[in-house]
């Protein structure tokens, strides 16, 4: 009709603005320097705890992620998808892929020389990941704000330049070592405390108050 405006349909209306994700660094977050005592680029970071499901070499069914320090605030790793990692027939289980991302993101703490635990992890699955494929993972720090460490990661199929199958963003929170000794199962904590090499490795990451 001349001189009138057509009624607005729901598809014509702008989408409401979404609040920023808790894994997005705030505007005043900073990108820190690599710690002077961080492992040298190319160093295999190893396991923080031998029975860890994500990286521990003594865990019989673990993922055994072995990350390598990058040049800056980044790490890389590889994760071979085996039969035991299936969800759907012949495909990797999404929960295990999330665990691999979480473990790789967690190794960034070596570069900052500060223990931290996962506060939030957001994962996007972009394509199925077949059994017998190898995921090439990369994680990097995106900002630090107080005790909060923001980071991101991606997993590519077949090679470092292959198609991206999984993306993740994470918020880690720095903690003191007492976080583990206070909340962990007593018998496991005692074994760690009795291992001088492991305690020396752990104390290198003591957080300043």
Secondary structure as UniProt FT lines:
FT   TURN            2..3
FT   HELIX           10..12
FT   TURN            22..23
FT   TURN            27..28
FT   TURN            36..37
FT   TURN            41..42
FT   TURN            50..51
FT   TURN            53..55
FT   TURN            57..58
FT   TURN            60..61
FT   STRAND          68..69
FT   STRAND          74..80
FT   HELIX           83..85
FT   TURN            89..90
FT   STRAND          91..92
FT   HELIX           94..106
FT   TURN            107..108
FT   HELIX           109..112
FT   STRAND          116..125
FT   TURN            131..132
FT   STRAND          134..145
FT   TURN            146..147
FT   STRAND          148..157
FT   TURN            160..161
FT   STRAND          164..174
FT   HELIX           178..183
FT   HELIX           186..193
FT   HELIX           196..203
FT   TURN            204..205
//
